[in-house]
Amino acid sequence: MAKKQTTKKRKNNKKWKPRPLNKKVLVWIWGLCLAIIFGIVLFFAGIELGVFGKMPTFDELENPKSMLASEVYSADGELLGKYYLENRSNVHYSELSPYLVDALIATEDVRFYQHSGIDIRSLMRAIYGMATGNSKGGASTLSQQLVKNLFPRGELNKIQLILRKCQEWVLAVKLEHYYTKEEIIAMYLNTIDFGSHAYGIKSSAWTFFKKTPAELNQEESALLIAILNAPSWYSPVRNPDRALQRRNLVIDQMEKYTYINKVVSDSLKLIPLDMSNYSIQDQNTGIAPYFREYLRQELKKWCDNNVKPDGTNYNLYKDGLKIYTTLDARMQRYAEAAVAEHLGKDLQPTFFRHWKGIDNAPFTDLNKSQVNDLYERVKKNTDRYRMMVTEEATQQQIDSAFNTPIPMKIFSWENPMIDTILSPMDSLKYYLWFLRAGLLAIEPHTGYVKAYVGGPDYRYFKYDHVKYGTRQVGSTFKPFVYTLAIQEKGYTPCTRIPKIQPSLELPDGTFWTPKNSNNDKKGEMVTLKWALANSDNWISAHLMKEMSPQSVINLAQKMGVTSELDPVPSIALGTSDITLYEMVSAFNTYPNQGIYIEPLFITRIEDKYGNVLEHFTSERHEAMSEETAYTMLRTMQGVVESGTSIRLRYKYQLLNPIAGKTGTTQNHSDGWFMGMTPYLTAGIWTGGEFRSIHFRTITYGQGANMALPIWALFMQKVYADSTINMPKDDFPLPSSGFNVNFDCEKETHDNQVIIEDF
């Protein structure tokens, strides 16, 4: 029985034995497989050769083109600002926080270190998900995402999209071949858009947290990686709840893939979002905005005159230039703080109280019709007006637009951004009430510009009162006259001149008779030192009579004044319009031993690779003798010790050697102060937007009250900063023998000028 069953089984086994395949079928199957493989190879070879569309070259992969912001650095290494179309600056992998890398890998490509540009496992998972309708994520690797960032897709149909995806696979593999994993991570983070006008990790870290990428902690790193998935949707400023939820999801991913443990994960998720340091970077924000705007215009000229190796001009907004300036970020902050402190806490409140209840305020010199004409002029100078004229709006439409209240933010010293509703015309009138100021500080022996403040607040007051604002300089011009008298006439600080009102004949036969602000020592013999300390107009006019207006102009030009000056006697009292930039650079000649040195803003420019494109130096020439310069410094020290600038001593307790000169123009429209130490020359101008806007009395309107306090506050802060270590030394004696007496109380009266026909 058992044998029969065995036989039956064998028969059954023989029945189910598979038949061998026909050789022709086998050849056909293998041929089909080889053809498919060959077709795929041929297809990707065609992609590589550009048959299906242009592929990036090796050079383009080695040097992927992206718009890089040009960066402006201070002399002490601080990033002052950028010029850009896209706010992007590159960093190296070594400059990235390890937390940032962990968060990126855990969230975007956990198998990043195991694949070579294409993750087969993720690709199969994505295909299966598409086939079953149960997708569990995409298959794009970091390398593929980087390709999309470097070479954007644009608008494509389905077929083009499939072809483009294949092209991206090829490029991703090539990237993996040409670059290390670390370089790919850095490139990816440099190219991504984080929103808030921040492109790349360096810009975004600064925009959101005021940190470098290396300084980011775990929760900050997680938030930035969360943002890049959809910058607007997950914006921590606009949508904080969404951003927090997404950040915590990134933290969960870091825990899942063991970059952190559960205890750390739970503690990180309890930390609230901190956007206290969030600030969009643009030309209106950051320190030294007036300085950066002036540089922008000069750098555009530089780019127009300099070409890259490929023969095209440099582009300030795309080529990632590094501009190294002379500015000291610490001094700049103190300068801005000094302007804000004096204007915001003292001068502007005084100005408001001074004009309260006064008709036609603050235009005491103008009638109602003249004021309306001024308002009309201001209106026509606005971008809104010019745009409406360009669009051919009628006068009625323009007037309606300017007189219709709209929501806006306005400036005040108490709160720089007040939300309110005003008509554009009323806002223009409102801003005319605010006093303006400019400050420029230069290092004497190098000409380096160390601080530059062009106005109260760049967001609301764009006009630069350092480089472009020409105003009457008043008594700050008198040192030019005294310098020429000492240099050419051999006068000394103790030379005595009778204080008698002069009359100077003009070319047309008329006479100019200057007035004086005080009658102290009228008719007495006074020294030049006393006359300059007390800013006496009669003595300045006498000195002008002894020389000539043109000779004084020639000296001023040697010292750096480039504005057009009228050769008239009244120039001795500062009736000419000159910029603060010119005045400070001219006064800087005194502590620089009589050598004029052109102010320097930039020391060098580098390309994005760190290659130096140009070094910058200053023009310099002798404007006066070393002895004359020292004599004038000692004479102007008298202004501080016993003259119009004495409050530097008793109020601000600045007891170190200081030479200075105040200036007040007609109707107190402009207040000036020029102050010099052996290591820093700084000048201040203060006034209204128009000369008709000013205090009604010289008590408030004089340079000693309007401008000098800003200089004092600035220098107090500079001296208090131990990191700056500003010396308080005296001015050095001339190198040659020097024998001039400055103690005029002991001077005999033999050294006096006899005046005839005065």
C-alpha positions in Angstrom: 0.0 0.0 0.0 2.8 2.4 0.9 4.6 1.7 -2.4 1.4 2.5 -4.4 1.1 5.9 -2.6 4.7 6.8 -3.3 4.2 6.0 -7.0 1.1 8.2 -7.1 3.0 11.1 -5.5 5.7 10.9 -8.0 3.2 10.9 -10.8 1.6 14.0 -9.3 5.1 15.7 -9.0 5.9 15.0 -12.5 2.5 16.5 -13.6 3.3 19.9 -11.9 6.9 20.3 -13.0 7.2 23.6 -14.9 8.2 23.5 -18.5 11.4 25.2 -19.6 10.9 28.7 -21.2 11.2 29.0 -24.9 14.6 30.4 -25.8 13.1 33.1 -28.0 10.9 34.4 -25.2 13.9 34.4 -22.8 16.0 36.4 -25.3 13.1 38.8 -25.8 12.7 39.4 -22.0 16.4 39.9 -21.5 16.5 42.2 -24.5 13.6 44.2 -23.1 15.3 44.6 -19.8 18.6 45.6 -21.4 16.8 48.1 -23.7 15.1 49.7 -20.7 18.4 49.9 -18.8 20.1 51.2 -21.9 17.2 53.7 -22.5 17.5 55.0 -18.9 21.2 55.3 -19.3 20.8 57.0 -22.6 18.1 59.3 -21.2 20.2 60.4 -18.3 23.2 60.8 -20.6 21.0 63.0 -22.8 20.1 65.0 -19.7 23.8 65.4 -18.8 24.7 66.4 -22.4 21.8 69.0 -22.5 19.7 67.2 -25.1 16.6 67.9 -23.1 17.6 71.4 -22.1 20.6 73.4 -21.0 22.3 72.0 -17.9 24.5 74.1 -15.5 28.2 74.0 -16.4 30.9 72.8 -14.0 31.8 76.4 -13.3 28.2 77.2 -12.4 28.2 74.3 -10.0 31.5 75.4 -8.5 30.4 79.0 -8.3 26.6 79.0 -8.2 25.2 82.4 -8.9 23.1 84.0 -6.2 22.6 87.6 -5.3 24.9 88.4 -2.4 24.5 91.5 -0.3 27.4 93.8 0.1 28.4 94.3 3.7 29.6 97.4 5.4 31.9 97.0 8.4 33.1 99.4 11.1 36.8 99.8 12.0 36.2 97.8 15.1 34.7 94.9 13.2 31.0 95.4 13.6 28.6 94.9 10.7 27.0 98.3 10.1 24.6 97.3 7.3 24.1 95.9 3.9 23.2 96.9 0.3 21.1 94.3 -1.4 18.3 93.1 -3.7 18.2 90.0 -1.6 19.5 90.3 1.9 21.9 87.4 1.6 25.4 86.8 3.0 27.2 83.4 2.8 28.8 81.6 5.8 31.0 78.5 6.0 30.0 75.3 7.7 32.4 76.1 10.6 30.3 79.2 11.3 27.1 77.2 11.9 25.7 76.2 15.3 25.8 72.4 15.6 22.2 72.7 16.9 21.2 74.2 13.6 22.7 71.3 11.6 21.0 68.7 13.8 17.6 70.4 13.4 18.0 70.6 9.7 19.1 67.0 9.2 16.4 65.6 11.6 13.6 67.6 9.8 14.6 67.7 6.2 16.8 64.7 5.3 17.5 62.2 8.1 19.5 59.9 5.8 21.6 62.8 4.4 24.9 61.2 5.3 23.9 57.8 3.9 22.9 58.7 0.3 24.8 60.4 -2.6 22.2 62.9 -3.7 19.3 60.5 -4.3 17.8 58.6 -1.4 16.5 55.3 -3.0 14.6 54.3 0.1 12.7 57.6 0.3 12.1 57.5 -3.5 10.6 54.0 -3.3 8.5 55.1 -0.3 7.2 58.1 -2.3 6.4 56.0 -5.3 4.5 53.5 -3.2 2.6 56.4 -1.5 1.6 57.8 -4.8 0.4 54.4 -6.0 -1.6 53.6 -2.9 -2.7 57.2 -2.1 -1.0 56.9 1.3 1.9 59.3 0.9 4.2 59.6 3.9 6.4 62.5 2.7 8.5 63.5 -0.3 11.7 62.0 -1.5 13.7 65.2 -2.1 17.1 65.2 -0.4 18.9 68.3 0.8 21.1 68.1 -2.3 18.0 68.1 -4.5 16.5 71.0 -2.6 19.7 72.8 -3.0 19.6 72.3 -6.7 16.0 73.8 -6.8 17.3 76.8 -4.8 20.3 77.4 -7.1 18.4 76.7 -10.3 14.7 77.6 -9.8 12.2 75.6 -11.9 9.9 78.4 -13.0 6.5 77.5 -14.5 6.4 74.0 -16.0 3.7 71.6 -17.3 3.6 68.0 -16.1 5.9 66.6 -18.7 8.4 69.4 -18.2 8.2 68.9 -14.5 9.0 65.2 -14.8 12.0 66.1 -17.0 13.1 68.8 -14.6 12.9 66.4 -11.7 15.3 64.0 -13.5 17.6 66.9 -14.3 17.7 67.7 -10.6 18.6 64.1 -9.8 21.6 64.4 -12.1 22.6 67.8 -10.6 22.2 66.5 -7.1 24.5 63.6 -7.8 27.0 66.0 -9.3 26.8 68.3 -6.3 27.5 65.3 -4.0 30.5 64.5 -6.2 32.0 68.0 -6.3 31.2 69.1 -2.7 31.5 67.6 0.8 28.4 67.0 2.9 29.4 69.9 5.1 29.7 72.2 2.1 26.3 71.2 0.8 24.7 71.9 4.2 26.3 75.4 4.3 25.3 76.1 0.7 21.7 75.0 1.4 21.4 77.3 4.4 23.0 80.1 2.5 20.4 79.9 -0.3 17.1 79.4 1.6 14.6 82.2 2.0 13.5 82.7 5.6 11.1 85.6 5.0 11.3 89.1 6.5 13.7 90.1 3.7 16.2 87.6 5.1 17.9 85.3 2.6 20.3 82.8 4.0 21.1 81.7 7.5 23.4 84.6 8.3 20.9 87.3 7.5 18.0 85.4 9.1 19.9 84.8 12.4 20.6 88.5 12.6 17.1 89.5 11.6 15.3 87.3 14.1 17.7 87.1 17.0 20.5 89.6 16.5 23.0 86.7 16.5 25.5 85.1 14.2 24.6 81.5 13.0 27.3 80.1 15.4 25.6 81.8 18.4 22.1 80.2 17.9 20.9 78.0 20.7 18.7 74.9 20.3 15.2 76.5 20.4 16.4 79.3 18.1 17.8 76.8 15.6 14.6 74.8 15.7 12.5 77.8 15.0 14.6 78.9 12.0 14.4 75.4 10.5 10.7 75.5 11.2 10.3 78.8 9.3 12.0 77.7 6.1 9.2 75.2 5.4 6.8 78.1 4.7 8.3 81.5 5.8 5.0 83.5 5.7 2.8 80.8 7.1 5.2 80.0 10.0 6.3 83.6 10.6 6.9 83.9 14.4 6.0 87.6 14.1 2.8 87.3 12.0 1.7 83.8 13.1 3.4 83.0 16.5 1.1 80.1 17.4 1.7 78.3 14.1 5.5 79.0 14.4 5.6 77.7 17.9 3.7 74.5 16.9 6.1 74.0 13.9 9.1 74.7 16.1 8.0 72.0 18.5 7.5 69.6 15.7 11.2 70.1 14.7 12.2 69.5 18.3 10.2 66.2 18.2 12.1 65.2 15.1 15.4 65.9 16.9 14.3 63.7 19.7 13.0 61.0 17.4 16.4 60.7 15.7 18.3 60.9 19.0 19.9 64.3 18.5 18.4 65.2 21.9 16.8 63.1 24.7 13.2 63.4 25.9 14.1 65.5 28.9 15.8 68.2 26.8 12.9 67.9 24.2 10.2 68.5 26.8 12.1 71.4 28.4 12.8 73.1 25.0 9.1 72.9 24.0 8.1 74.8 27.1 10.3 77.8 26.1 8.1 80.6 24.6 9.0 82.4 21.4 11.3 85.4 22.0 11.1 88.0 19.2 12.4 90.9 21.3 15.5 91.2 19.0 13.5 90.9 15.8 14.3 93.7 13.3 14.1 93.7 9.5 17.4 94.9 8.1 17.1 97.8 5.7 18.6 101.2 5.1 16.4 102.8 7.7 17.5 100.6 10.6 20.7 99.9 12.4 23.5 102.4 13.3 24.9 105.1 11.0 22.1 105.1 8.4 23.2 108.6 7.1 26.8 107.4 6.8 25.7 104.2 5.0 23.5 106.2 2.6 26.4 108.5 1.7 28.6 105.5 1.2 26.0 103.9 -1.0 26.1 106.7 -3.5 29.9 106.8 -3.5 30.2 103.0 -3.8 27.8 103.0 -6.8 30.3 105.4 -8.5 33.1 103.0 -7.6 31.3 100.1 -9.1 30.7 102.1 -12.3 34.4 102.6 -12.6 35.7 99.1 -11.7 35.2 95.8 -13.6 35.3 92.2 -12.6 37.6 89.6 -14.2 34.7 88.8 -16.7 34.8 92.4 -17.9 31.4 93.4 -16.3 31.1 96.2 -13.7 30.8 95.3 -10.1 27.3 95.4 -8.7 26.9 96.8 -5.2 23.6 94.9 -4.7 24.5 91.5 -6.0 28.3 90.8 -5.8 28.8 90.4 -2.1 31.4 93.1 -1.7 33.0 93.7 1.8 33.4 97.4 2.5 35.7 98.2 5.5 35.1 101.7 6.8 36.9 104.0 9.2 33.8 104.4 11.4 34.0 103.4 15.1 30.7 101.7 16.0 31.1 102.6 19.7 31.7 106.3 18.9 28.9 106.2 16.4 26.4 105.0 19.0 27.6 107.7 21.4 27.2 110.3 18.7 23.7 109.2 17.9 22.8 109.0 21.6 24.2 112.5 22.2 22.1 114.0 19.4 19.0 112.2 20.7 19.7 113.2 24.3 20.1 116.9 23.7 17.5 117.4 21.1 14.9 115.0 22.6 15.3 115.8 26.2 16.3 119.4 26.3 16.3 121.5 23.1 13.1 120.3 21.4 10.9 120.5 24.6 12.3 124.0 25.2 11.5 124.9 21.6 7.9 123.8 22.0 7.5 125.7 25.3 9.2 128.8 23.7 6.6 129.0 20.9 3.5 127.9 22.8 0.7 130.4 22.3 2.6 132.5 19.8 0.9 133.4 16.5 2.3 132.2 13.3 4.7 129.9 15.2 7.4 128.9 14.7 7.9 131.4 11.8 8.6 134.7 13.5 10.2 136.3 10.4 7.4 135.4 8.0 3.9 136.7 7.5 0.9 134.4 6.9 1.2 134.6 3.1 4.9 133.7 3.3 4.3 130.8 5.6 1.6 129.4 3.1 4.1 129.8 0.3 6.7 127.8 2.3 4.2 125.1 3.0 3.4 124.9 -0.7 7.1 124.6 -1.5 7.5 121.8 1.0 4.5 120.0 -0.5 5.9 120.2 -4.0 9.2 118.7 -2.8 7.6 115.5 -1.7 7.6 112.1 -3.5 3.8 112.0 -3.3 3.4 115.3 -5.1 5.9 114.4 -7.8 4.3 111.0 -8.4 0.9 112.5 -8.7 2.2 115.1 -11.2 3.8 112.3 -13.2 0.5 110.5 -13.2 -1.1 113.7 -14.6 -3.4 114.2 -11.6 -5.3 117.5 -11.5 -4.5 120.2 -9.0 -7.8 119.5 -7.3 -6.9 115.8 -6.9 -3.5 116.7 -5.5 -5.0 119.1 -3.0 -7.6 116.5 -2.0 -4.9 113.8 -1.5 -2.8 116.1 0.7 -5.7 117.3 2.8 -7.5 113.9 3.4 -6.6 112.3 6.8 -5.1 108.9 6.5 -3.5 106.4 9.0 0.2 106.9 9.4 3.1 106.6 11.8 4.7 109.8 12.9 7.9 110.7 14.9 8.2 112.1 18.4 11.2 112.0 20.7 9.0 110.2 23.4 7.9 107.5 21.0 9.6 107.4 17.6 6.7 105.6 15.9 3.2 106.9 16.9 0.2 105.5 15.1 -2.2 108.4 14.3 -4.5 109.8 11.6 -3.3 112.9 9.9 -3.5 114.5 6.5 -0.2 114.5 4.6 -0.3 118.3 4.6 -0.7 118.3 8.4 2.2 115.8 8.8 4.5 118.1 6.7 3.6 121.0 9.0 4.1 118.8 12.1 7.7 117.9 11.0 8.7 121.5 10.4 8.5 122.0 14.2 11.4 119.6 14.8 15.0 120.9 15.1 17.7 119.1 13.1 21.3 118.4 13.9 24.4 117.0 12.3 27.6 115.6 13.9 30.9 114.6 12.3 34.0 113.4 14.2 37.4 112.9 12.5 40.7 111.5 13.8 43.2 114.3 13.2 46.3 112.4 12.0 44.6 109.8 9.8 41.6 111.7 8.6 39.5 108.7 9.6 35.8 109.5 10.0 34.9 108.0 13.3 31.3 109.2 13.8 28.7 110.6 11.4 25.1 111.7 12.3 23.2 113.4 9.5 20.0 114.1 11.4 17.7 113.2 14.2 16.2 110.0 12.8 16.8 108.7 9.3 13.4 107.0 9.1 11.7 110.4 9.2 14.4 113.0 8.3 16.3 111.8 5.3 18.2 114.9 4.6 21.9 114.6 5.5 23.1 117.7 7.3 26.8 116.6 7.4 27.6 116.2 3.7 24.9 118.1 1.9 23.4 120.7 4.3 25.0 124.1 3.6 24.2 126.7 6.2 25.7 130.0 7.4 28.6 129.2 9.7 28.6 132.4 11.8 31.5 132.9 14.1 33.0 129.5 13.4 34.5 131.2 10.4 36.5 133.6 12.5 39.4 131.3 13.2 40.2 131.4 9.4 40.6 135.2 9.7 42.7 134.9 12.9 44.9 132.2 11.3 45.8 134.4 8.4 46.6 137.3 10.7 49.0 135.2 12.7 50.5 133.5 9.7 50.8 136.6 7.4 50.8 139.6 9.7 52.9 138.1 12.5 50.2 138.8 15.1 50.1 136.8 18.3 47.3 135.8 20.7 48.4 138.7 22.9 48.4 141.3 20.1 46.2 144.2 21.3 43.6 146.0 19.1 41.3 148.8 20.1 37.7 147.7 20.4 36.1 150.3 18.2 33.3 149.8 15.7 34.8 149.7 12.2 33.4 150.7 8.8 34.8 149.0 5.7 34.4 150.5 2.3 32.9 148.2 -0.3 33.7 148.1 -4.0 30.6 150.0 -4.8 31.6 152.9 -2.5 29.2 152.0 0.3 30.3 151.1 3.8 29.8 148.0 5.8 29.6 148.6 9.6 29.2 145.4 11.6 27.3 145.2 14.8 28.4 143.5 18.0 26.6 141.1 20.4 28.1 142.8 23.5 29.7 146.1 24.5 32.2 144.6 26.9 35.5 146.6 26.9 34.2 149.0 24.3 37.0 151.5 23.4 39.6 149.4 25.3 42.7 147.6 23.9 41.8 143.9 23.8 44.0 140.9 22.9 43.2 138.6 20.0 42.9 135.8 22.5 40.1 137.7 24.3 38.4 138.8 21.1 38.2 135.2 19.8 37.1 133.8 23.2 34.3 136.3 23.2 33.6 136.1 19.5 33.9 139.9 19.0 32.7 141.0 15.6 34.5 144.3 15.6 38.0 142.8 16.0 37.2 140.2 13.3 36.2 143.0 10.9 39.4 144.9 11.7 41.5 141.9 10.9 39.7 141.5 7.6 40.5 145.2 6.8 44.2 144.5 7.5 44.1 141.6 5.0 41.5 141.0 2.2 38.5 138.7 1.8 40.1 136.8 -1.0 43.2 136.0 1.0 41.0 134.6 3.7 39.1 132.6 1.2 42.4 131.2 -0.2 43.4 130.0 3.2 39.9 128.4 3.9 40.2 126.6 0.6 43.7 125.2 1.5 42.1 124.0 4.7 39.4 122.0 2.9 36.5 124.5 2.3 35.1 123.8 -1.2 31.8 125.8 -1.1 31.7 129.0 -3.1 32.6 131.9 -0.9 31.9 135.6 -1.8 34.9 137.8 -1.4 33.2 140.4 0.7 34.3 141.8 4.1 31.3 140.3 5.9 32.7 136.9 5.3 34.7 137.5 8.5 31.5 137.0 10.5 30.5 133.8 8.7 27.9 134.9 6.3 28.8 132.2 3.8 27.0 128.9 3.5 29.3 125.9 4.1 28.7 122.2 5.0 29.5 120.7 8.3 31.7 118.2 6.5 33.9 121.1 5.1 34.1 122.9 8.5 35.1 119.8 10.5 37.7 118.8 7.9 39.1 122.4 7.9 39.3 122.6 11.7 41.0 119.2 11.8 44.0 120.9 10.2 44.8 122.6 13.5 45.4 119.4 15.6 47.1 117.9 12.6 50.0 120.4 12.8 48.8 122.5 10.0 48.4 119.6 7.5 45.1 119.4 5.8 44.0 115.7 5.4 41.0 114.7 3.4 38.4 112.9 5.5 38.5 109.1 4.8 35.4 106.9 4.9 36.7 103.6 3.5 40.0 101.8 4.1 39.5 98.9 1.6 37.0 97.0 -0.5 37.2 93.2 -0.9 35.3 90.8 -3.2 33.2 88.0 -1.9 36.3 85.7 -1.8 38.3 88.1 0.4 40.5 89.5 -2.4 41.4 93.1 -1.8 40.1 95.1 -4.8 41.3 98.5 -3.6 43.0 100.3 -0.7 42.1 103.9 0.0 44.3 106.7 1.3 43.7 110.4 1.9 45.0 113.4 0.1 47.0 115.7 2.3 48.9 119.0 2.0 50.3 121.8 4.1 47.7 124.5 4.8 49.7 126.5 7.4 52.8 126.2 9.4 53.0 123.9 12.4 53.6 126.9 14.6 50.6 128.8 13.4 48.4 125.7 13.9 49.6 125.3 17.5 49.2 129.1 18.2 45.6 128.9 17.0 44.9 125.8 19.1 46.1 127.6 22.2 44.1 130.7 21.2 41.0 128.6 20.8 41.6 126.9 24.2 40.8 130.4 25.5 37.3 130.0 24.1 36.8 127.0 26.3 38.7 128.3 29.4 37.0 131.8 29.6 34.9 132.4 26.6 31.7 131.3 24.9 32.4 127.6 25.4 33.2 127.8 29.1 30.2 125.6 30.0 32.3 122.6 28.8 34.2 123.2 32.1 31.6 124.1 34.7 28.6 122.2 33.4 30.0 119.1 31.7 33.3 118.8 33.7 35.4 118.3 30.6 38.7 119.5 32.1 41.2 118.1 29.7 42.8 120.3 27.0 40.1 121.3 24.5 40.2 123.9 21.7 36.9 125.1 20.4 34.7 127.7 18.7 31.0 128.4 18.8 29.0 130.0 16.1 25.6 131.7 15.9 24.1 133.1 12.8 21.7 136.0 12.1 18.4 135.6 14.0 19.8 132.6 15.8 18.9 130.4 12.8 22.0 128.2 13.1 24.0 127.0 16.1 27.5 125.6 15.7 30.3 124.2 17.8 33.7 122.9 16.6 35.7 121.1 19.3 39.2 119.7 19.0 41.4 117.5 21.2 44.7 116.0 20.1 43.0 112.7 19.1 39.5 113.8 17.9 38.0 116.7 16.0 34.2 116.9 16.1 31.7 119.5 14.8 28.0 120.0 15.4 25.4 122.0 13.6 21.8 122.5 14.9 18.9 124.4 13.5 15.5 124.2 11.8 14.8 122.8 8.4 14.5 126.4 7.2 16.3 129.5 8.5 13.0 131.0 9.4 12.5 128.3 12.0 14.4 129.3 15.1 14.3 130.5 18.7 13.4 134.2 19.2 16.2 134.9 21.6 20.0 134.4 21.6 19.7 132.8 25.0 18.3 129.7 23.5 19.5 130.1 19.9 23.3 130.6 20.4 25.7 127.8 19.4 26.7 127.3 23.0 23.2 126.2 23.8 22.1 124.6 20.5 25.2 122.7 19.5 27.9 122.6 22.2 25.9 120.3 24.5 25.9 117.6 21.9 29.6 117.7 21.6 30.0 117.6 25.4 27.6 114.6 25.8 29.4 112.8 22.9 32.8 113.3 24.4 31.7 112.4 27.9 30.6 109.0 26.6 33.7 108.5 24.6 36.0 109.3 27.5 33.9 107.0 29.8 34.4 104.0 27.5 37.6 102.2 28.6 37.6 100.1 25.4 38.1 103.2 23.4 40.8 104.4 25.8 40.8 108.0 24.5 43.8 109.9 26.0 43.3 113.3 27.6 46.8 114.6 26.7 47.7 118.2 25.8 48.3 119.3 22.3 52.0 118.6 21.4 54.4 121.5 20.9 55.7 122.2 17.4 58.8 120.1 16.6 60.9 123.3 16.0 61.7 126.0 18.5 58.6 127.8 19.6 58.5 131.0 21.6 55.1 132.6 21.8 53.6 133.9 25.0 50.0 133.0 25.7 49.7 134.5 29.2 48.4 137.9 28.0 48.0 139.3 31.5 51.8 139.5 31.7 52.2 140.8 28.2 53.4 144.4 27.9 51.3 146.9 26.0 54.0 147.4 23.4 52.5 144.6 21.3 49.5 146.5 20.1 48.1 147.7 16.7 47.8 151.4 16.0 44.7 151.9 13.9 44.3 154.8 11.5 41.2 155.7 9.6 39.3 153.1 11.5 
